[in-house]
Amino acid sequence: MGHTPGPWTAQRDVRSEAMRGQRGWNPTDPDHCSWAIYGNHLRVAILSDAQSWRSLGEVDSCANLIAAAPELLAACQASLGECTD
């Protein structure tokens, strides 16, 4: 099974354009935003339930961790290769 080749990037996306301009809308509030992970010009993942997280910093961290997946996979594969040599 393959995966979308890296690099991947995390980008905050507005959950709904309809929310723009609504009273109380705040683009830095995790209730109003979601994150998308892009790789090879394709969206490969979405963190759409940001309201369940405790802080925007935690959402940011999780999005960046997911975006690092291809590099983490390569590092793990390289480490396994060194163990078998």
C-alpha positions, 0 to 999 in steps of 0.5 A: 500500500502506498501513500501520497509522496511528501513533502506534506504541508499543513494549512489552516482552512476556514471550515465554511465560507458561510461563517465569514462575516458572521457575528463572532466569527474568528479565524483563529478560533479552532471552533471556526477553522479546520486544518487540511494536509496537502501533498503532491497538490492534493488534500490528503487529510482534514482535521475537521473536528477542531472544536473537540481540542482543548487549544489552538496550539494542540490543533496546530501541533497535531496538524504539523505532526500529520504533515510530517508523516512522509519524513517520519516514515522515511526515517523509520525505514532508514532506521530499520534498514540500519538494524538489518545491515 
